[in-house]
Amino acid sequence: MAAPIKLADADIHDALRSLPGWKLEAGKLHARFQFKNFIEAFGFMTRVALVAETMGHHPEWSNIYNVVIVHLSTHDAGGITQKDFDLAAQIQVLAGR
């Protein structure tokens, strides 16, 4: 399997237009999700974890009570790749955005 290719800055900015709530932060795709309570936040993380495992691409994330913060980049490529946008799109669906 070929290594993922890091996207150019212009391609990243263009692709971000299709992901409401996501932005570029410290060289990674970043989004913040807020839920009604901890159980909803944890359930969201569980659903994302199952999708991420299937895709073989895992987020950097944190959870504090009802807030989940997600950062995506492809370490093998040294930056953001299409894999990050594919996972972000799936996360959007799971978050109901």
Secondary structure, DSSP 8 states (H G I E B T S, - for coil): --------HHHHHHHHTTSTT-EEETTEEEEEEE-SSHHHHHHHHHHHHHHHHHHT---EEEEETTEEEEEE-BGGGTB--HHHHHHHHHHHHHHT-
